[in-house]
Amino acid sequence: MENQPIEITSQGQSTFIEMLSGEFISQTGIGVYAYLTPLAIDSLFQQYLQHKEPLRAFTKQLVKTVLA
């Protein structure tokens, strides 16, 4: 699943949030909502859909950027 594009649905957005939160937990021990608002996460989901990048690569880079 991580190398395939996700659907533009609530399920796709849920998958995005789960992956993003998992990456934050992996890197910091704290979930995504400690760093980003729900509106920011929605905006990032829209950016992800535009970039056509694998989900895992997108979330890893995003966490690095937020933590920098």
VOLUM-404741 format. One record per atom (N, C-alpha, C): residue in one letter; atom name; x, z, y. Coordinates in Angstrom, 2 decimals. Each point is the difference from the previous one (the first is absolute). Layout:
N
SITE, aa, at, X, Z, Y
SITE, A, CA, X, Z, Y
...
***
This chain:
68
SITE, aa, at, X, Z, Y
SITE, M, N, 0.81, 0.00, -1.20
SITE, M, CA, -0.81, 0.00, 1.20
SITE, M, C, 0.85, 0.00, 1.26
SITE, E, N, 1.13, 0.67, -0.01
SITE, E, CA, 0.77, 0.16, 1.22
SITE, E, C, 0.59, -1.30, 0.53
SITE, N, N, 0.16, -1.03, -0.83
SITE, N, CA, 0.56, -1.26, 0.46
SITE, N, C, -1.07, -1.03, 0.29
SITE, Q, N, -1.26, 0.34, -0.22
SITE, Q, CA, -1.09, -0.92, 0.27
SITE, Q, C, -0.68, 0.41, 1.30
SITE, P, N, -0.49, -0.99, 0.77
SITE, P, CA, -0.73, 0.35, 1.21
SITE, P, C, -1.27, 0.77, -0.36
SITE, I, N, -0.39, 0.93, 0.85
SITE, I, CA, -1.23, 0.74, -0.28
SITE, I, C, -1.16, -0.62, 0.75
SITE, E, N, -1.19, 0.24, -0.50
SITE, E, CA, -1.20, -0.58, 0.59
SITE, E, C, -0.35, 0.65, 1.33
SITE, I, N, -0.68, -0.78, 0.84
SITE, I, CA, -0.45, 0.51, 1.29
SITE, I, C, -1.36, 0.66, -0.22
SITE, T, N, 0.03, 1.16, -0.63
SITE, T, CA, -1.21, 0.77, -0.28
SITE, T, C, 0.32, 1.46, 0.22
SITE, S, N, -1.03, 0.84, -0.12
SITE, S, CA, 0.26, 1.43, 0.11
SITE, S, C, 0.89, 0.46, -1.15
SITE, Q, N, -0.13, -0.63, -1.17
SITE, Q, CA, 0.88, 0.33, -1.13
SITE, Q, C, 1.44, -0.41, 0.32
SITE, G, N, 0.18, -1.15, 0.62
SITE, G, CA, 1.33, -0.44, 0.39
SITE, G, C, 0.61, 0.93, 1.03
SITE, Q, N, -0.81, 0.44, 0.93
SITE, Q, CA, 0.49, 0.93, 1.02
SITE, Q, C, 0.33, 1.35, -0.64
SITE, S, N, -0.79, 0.43, -0.96
SITE, S, CA, 0.29, 1.25, -0.71
SITE, S, C, 1.32, -0.09, -0.75
SITE, T, N, 0.25, -1.14, -0.62
SITE, T, CA, 1.26, -0.21, -0.70
SITE, T, C, 1.16, 0.07, 0.98
SITE, F, N, -0.16, -0.62, 1.16
SITE, F, CA, 1.03, 0.03, 1.04
SITE, F, C, 0.30, 1.44, 0.42
SITE, I, N, -1.04, 0.78, 0.26
SITE, I, CA, 0.18, 1.38, 0.44
SITE, I, C, 0.66, 0.84, -1.09
SITE, E, N, -0.40, -0.20, -1.25
SITE, E, CA, 0.62, 0.73, -1.10
SITE, E, C, 1.49, -0.31, -0.11
SITE, M, N, 0.35, -1.27, 0.11
SITE, M, CA, 1.41, -0.38, -0.08
SITE, M, C, 0.78, 0.55, 1.19
SITE, L, N, -0.57, -0.09, 1.17
SITE, L, CA, 0.66, 0.49, 1.20
SITE, L, C, 0.19, 1.52, -0.07
SITE, S, N, -1.04, 0.70, -0.40
SITE, S, CA, 0.10, 1.45, -0.12
SITE, S, C, 1.01, 0.39, -1.07
SITE, G, N, -0.01, -0.73, -1.11
SITE, G, CA, 0.97, 0.27, -1.06
SITE, G, C, 1.43, -0.18, 0.47
SITE, E, N, 0.23, -1.00, 0.82
SITE, E, CA, 1.34, -0.23, 0.53
SITE, E, C, 0.40, 1.11, 0.98
SITE, F, N, -0.93, 0.44, 0.84
SITE, F, CA, 0.29, 1.12, 0.90
SITE, F, C, 0.31, 1.27, -0.80
SITE, I, N, -0.79, 0.26, -1.03
SITE, I, CA, 0.23, 1.18, -0.83
SITE, I, C, 1.36, -0.09, -0.69
SITE, S, N, 0.33, -1.17, -0.49
SITE, S, CA, 1.29, -0.21, -0.66
SITE, S, C, 1.17, 0.24, 0.95
SITE, Q, N, -0.13, -0.44, 1.24
SITE, Q, CA, 1.09, 0.10, 0.97
SITE, Q, C, 0.05, 1.35, 0.71
SITE, T, N, -1.18, 0.63, 0.21
SITE, T, CA, -0.03, 1.19, 0.85
SITE, T, C, -0.64, 1.22, -0.65
SITE, G, N, -0.76, -0.20, -1.06
SITE, G, CA, -0.74, 1.09, -0.61
SITE, G, C, -1.34, 0.25, 0.67
SITE, I, N, -0.34, -0.81, 1.00
SITE, I, CA, -1.24, 0.15, 0.77
SITE, I, C, -0.71, -1.35, 0.03
SITE, G, N, -1.33, 0.02, -0.08
SITE, G, CA, -0.79, -1.23, 0.00
SITE, G, C, -0.02, -0.73, 1.34
SITE, V, N, -0.55, -1.18, -0.03
SITE, V, CA, -0.02, -0.90, 1.15
SITE, V, C, -0.74, 0.57, 1.20
SITE, Y, N, -1.07, 0.78, -0.23
SITE, Y, CA, -0.80, 0.49, 1.12
SITE, Y, C, 0.72, 1.05, 0.83
SITE, A, N, 1.10, 0.51, -0.47
SITE, A, CA, 0.82, 0.90, 0.82
SITE, A, C, 0.77, -0.78, 1.07
SITE, Y, N, 0.14, -1.30, -0.21
SITE, Y, CA, 0.79, -0.84, 0.91
SITE, Y, C, -0.83, -1.01, 0.78
SITE, L, N, -1.10, -0.48, -0.59
SITE, L, CA, -0.77, -1.08, 0.61
SITE, L, C, -1.49, 0.35, 0.02
SITE, T, N, -0.69, -0.48, 1.03
SITE, T, CA, -1.44, 0.20, 0.10
SITE, T, C, -0.72, -1.03, -0.88
SITE, P, N, -1.25, 0.25, -0.35
SITE, P, CA, -0.76, -1.00, -0.75
SITE, P, C, -0.08, -1.35, 0.72
SITE, L, N, -0.12, 0.00, 1.32
SITE, L, CA, -0.03, -1.26, 0.74
SITE, L, C, 1.33, -0.75, -0.10
SITE, A, N, 1.09, 0.73, 0.05
SITE, A, CA, 1.32, -0.63, -0.15
SITE, A, C, 0.15, -0.58, -1.39
SITE, I, N, -0.48, 0.70, -1.01
SITE, I, CA, 0.09, -0.49, -1.37
SITE, I, C, -0.83, -1.26, -0.17
SITE, D, N, -1.19, -0.04, 0.60
SITE, D, CA, -0.82, -1.20, -0.06
SITE, D, C, 0.71, -1.17, 0.67
SITE, S, N, 0.62, 0.25, 1.12
SITE, S, CA, 0.76, -1.05, 0.69
SITE, S, C, 1.15, -0.50, -0.86
SITE, L, N, 0.68, 0.90, -0.68
SITE, L, CA, 1.10, -0.38, -0.88
SITE, L, C, -0.49, -0.81, -1.19
SITE, F, N, -1.19, 0.32, -0.50
SITE, F, CA, -0.60, -0.78, -1.09
SITE, F, C, -0.24, -1.43, 0.47
SITE, Q, N, -0.51, -0.15, 1.21
SITE, Q, CA, -0.22, -1.34, 0.55
SITE, Q, C, 1.32, -0.75, 0.15
SITE, Q, N, 1.05, 0.69, 0.42
SITE, Q, CA, 1.33, -0.62, 0.10
SITE, Q, C, 0.49, -0.43, -1.38
SITE, Y, N, -0.20, 0.86, -0.99
SITE, Y, CA, 0.41, -0.34, -1.36
SITE, Y, C, -0.68, -1.29, -0.46
SITE, L, N, -1.28, -0.13, 0.27
SITE, L, CA, -0.73, -1.20, -0.41
SITE, L, C, 0.55, -1.25, 0.67
SITE, Q, N, 0.53, 0.11, 1.20
SITE, Q, CA, 0.57, -1.14, 0.71
SITE, Q, C, 1.38, -0.39, -0.52
SITE, H, N, 0.77, 0.97, -0.49
SITE, H, CA, 1.39, -0.26, -0.36
SITE, H, C, 0.21, -0.63, -1.37
SITE, K, N, -0.94, 0.12, -0.91
SITE, K, CA, 0.12, -0.60, -1.34
SITE, K, C, 1.24, 0.49, -0.74
SITE, E, N, 0.36, 1.23, 0.22
SITE, E, CA, 1.17, 0.62, -0.63
SITE, E, C, -0.50, 0.88, -1.15
SITE, P, N, 0.79, 0.17, -1.07
SITE, P, CA, -0.42, 0.91, -1.07
SITE, P, C, -0.28, 1.40, 0.56
SITE, L, N, -1.01, 0.63, -0.54
SITE, L, CA, -0.44, 1.30, 0.51
SITE, L, C, 1.10, 1.05, -0.05
SITE, R, N, 0.71, 0.09, -1.08
SITE, R, CA, 1.06, 1.02, -0.12
SITE, R, C, 1.08, -0.22, 1.06
SITE, A, N, 0.42, -1.23, 0.21
SITE, A, CA, 1.02, -0.29, 1.00
SITE, A, C, -0.51, 0.35, 1.40
SITE, F, N, -1.25, -0.35, 0.28
SITE, F, CA, -0.58, 0.29, 1.32
SITE, F, C, -0.06, 1.50, 0.25
SITE, T, N, -0.47, 0.77, -0.99
SITE, T, CA, -0.12, 1.44, 0.20
SITE, T, C, 1.35, 0.69, 0.10
SITE, K, N, 0.97, -0.44, -0.79
SITE, K, CA, 1.35, 0.60, 0.09
SITE, K, C, 0.59, -0.22, 1.40
SITE, Q, N, -0.10, -1.22, 0.51
SITE, Q, CA, 0.54, -0.30, 1.32
SITE, Q, C, -0.76, 0.75, 1.09
SITE, L, N, -1.29, 0.09, -0.15
SITE, L, CA, -0.82, 0.70, 0.98
SITE, L, C, 0.38, 1.48, 0.09
SITE, V, N, 0.18, 0.65, -1.13
SITE, V, CA, 0.38, 1.41, 0.01
SITE, V, C, 1.37, 0.18, 0.65
SITE, K, N, 0.93, -0.88, -0.31
SITE, K, CA, 1.33, 0.08, 0.63
SITE, K, C, -0.12, -0.13, 1.52
SITE, T, N, -0.85, -0.91, 0.45
SITE, T, CA, -0.19, -0.21, 1.44
SITE, T, C, -0.62, 1.23, 0.66
SITE, V, N, -1.02, 0.56, -0.62
SITE, V, CA, -0.68, 1.17, 0.58
SITE, V, C, 0.94, 1.19, 0.05
SITE, L, N, 0.82, 0.18, -1.01
SITE, L, CA, 0.88, 1.16, -0.06
SITE, L, C, 1.27, -0.15, 0.84
SITE, A, N, 0.28, -1.22, 0.46
SITE, A, CA, 1.22, -0.23, 0.78
SITE, A, C, -0.10, 0.59, 1.39
***
